[in-house]
């Protein structure tokens, strides 16, 4: 019986090239691709592929919260149906509520609110829509219908709970006069 691998230079060269190919294949997929399909793949991930996919120009959100500063009222809409209409307290003249179109970016059952002249722990049903601006429950006052906040949109706690449970992260928020 002849040992072809042991006695043949061709056999040893084949093993050498095969192991070099495996090593190069592994190095190639881990060095040049962000997504390694397998260690034997020579495909590289092309992030531009996903940029070419067409996306709809404008997607209308099903849920929308409109805050009317002149009326001190919040309206919650789903499709074209009014779900809630609530009296609020927005920012006073020296600390106004920001106007514009936003989305709820984060929701917290309790949050700590701090700023110049105030530090309130356990603020209930907090929904941030722009930087430090949020819609939340206020247990420390009962002056809804009057602008008294530091810029946030205050609701009575029971109403804040309803809105918190109804709204999702990504719900549109429009603050207007």
N, C-alpha and C positions, 0 to 999 in steps of 0.2 A: 504494500500500500504506500502510495506516495503522499507526503504531506505538502500540498500545494501552497498553503499559506505560509508555513514555516520555512520552506526552502525557496520560495519564489519572491523575487524582488517586486514583481508585479502585484502580488498579494499584499505585501507590506505597504506598497505605495497606495493601493486601493483603500486600505484601512486608514492610512494617514490622511488622504484626501477626504474620505468620508467624515472623519472626526473634525477635520478643519472646516468642512462645509457646515457641520452642525454648529461649531463654535461661531463661525461667521454669520450664520443664519440667526443665531440667538443674539449676537452682538448687533446685527443690523436691525432686528425688530425692536430691541430695547433702546438703541441709540437714536434711531431716526423716526420712530413713530410714537405717537402719544397713546395709541391703543394697540396693544399687541394681540393679534388674533390667535396666533400660536407661535411657538418657538421655531417652527419650520416655515413660517410665512414670510414672504418678501414684500408684502403689501405695506404701504405706509398710510397712516391716517391723514386725510386731507380735510382740514377744517373749512376750507372754502366751499366744499361740497354742500354744506348746510346753508351757506349764505345765498346760494343760487335758488333755493326753494322759495316759491312765491308764497307770501303770507297775505291774508286779507288786509285791505287798507285800514279799515276801522271796524272793530268789534264792539257792538253796543253791549254794555254790561246789563245783565238782567236786573240787578239791584243798584239803586242809587239813593244817596242821602243828600238832600238839599238843605242847607242852613241859610235861612234868610235873616241877615243881621238887623234889618230895619223892623222886622216883625218879632225878632227874638223867638223864632220858631224853627223847629227841625221837621222836615218831611221825609219819610222813608217810602220809596217807591219800589215796586217789583213789577217788571214789565211796564205797563201803563196803569197800574192799580196802586192807589194810595194805601199803604199798609199802616203807617203811624203818622200822627201829627202831634208834636210834643213841644211844650214851652221850654225854652233853654235860657241860660245865662252865658253870654259870650264875653269877650274881652272889653274892658273899660277903655275909655279914650286914651289913657296913658299906656295901656298894654293891649292894643287891638288884636282881634282875631285875624289871621292872615286870610286874604281873599284869593280865590282861584279854583282850579280843578285839580283834585288829588285822588288818591286811592288809600284805603286802609292798608297800612303796611305791616302792622303788628297788633295783636290783641293780648291783653293780660288781665286775668281775673282781679289782681291787685297790683298796684304800682306805687312807687314813691315819687311824689312830685316835689321838686326843690327849685328854688329860684330866689332872687333878691327879696327878702322879707317874708318868705314862707318855706316851710318844710313839712309836708303832710305825708305820713306813711299810710299804706293800705288804702289808696284811692281805688274804689271799686270800678270794675267793668271798663277798663281803659282801652281805647282803640286809637292808636297813633295814626295820623293821616299826613303829617308833614313835620319833619324834624321833631321838636318837642311839643308840637300842637296835637291835642287829642280830644276826643269826645269821651266823657267819663261821668260817672256818678259823683255827686257832691253831697256829702252828709253834713258839712260845716256851715251851710247857709240854706235859706229858703226864699231867696230873692229871684226866683226864676221869672223871666220876662223883663229883667233889668240887666244891663251889661255890668257885671261886677268881677269877672274873672281876670286872670293874668294872661289871657289869650286863648285858653282852652274853651271848649264848648261843654258847659256844665248841664247835667240833667238830674232830676230827682233819682235816687238810687233804684227804685222799683222800675222806673221807665228805662234807666240805663241798662238794667239787666235784660229787659225785653229786647232792646235794640242790639245789645251785645250778642244775645243768642240768635237773633235774626241775621245780623250782618256777618259777612265772611271777609277774610283777608282778601284784598283785591276789589272790594265794593267801592264804587265811585263815590266821592265826596265833593260836592260843589258848595263853596262858601261865596255868597253874593249879598248885595244890598237889597 
